[in-house]
């Protein structure tokens, strides 16, 4: 039975899957050294979740849970494979979203679909944020009331910064990215990566989203 395509995003995802099928996998594994071959699958972790990409078909499966895989998660994996540059390196310099290469035009979408849901959902729930960050492998950092560095991919670390609400101010959130991130993936995909990160934290924390994050359903 042919799978019914229910959205333009799913159709595009199938095209990226076909793109993966045509790739030189040995070259890809050199460009993305975190990739490991386990049986028929190339294994990669995305925000602490273990995925397998079938070496031949390009099908993506979850290897340690039975939760649904979002189209956004699949896109992030396929686009990492497609856009990673031979010279891509983690640079160790942290910048805000709009200071990454060619991202300033996406800042309104980033604030609306990533930072606002992050801040509003975890307002008053710093304990749950701390627990969720640590469950997916986050490393505590000092800036902000609650800050963690989490690997979107091993090559794309993200710093999640959160200040809780008080009597005078609403909760607010920020994110910092390694300056080399856009050498690994298309700049527009940084929004999707950040959105998946927030959705993952909310899911692991067991909370309900206060706003809609950008997710390709």
Order of alpha helices (4+ residues) and beta strands (2+ residues): alpha-alpha-beta-beta-beta-beta-alpha-beta-alpha-alpha-alpha-beta-beta-beta-beta-alpha
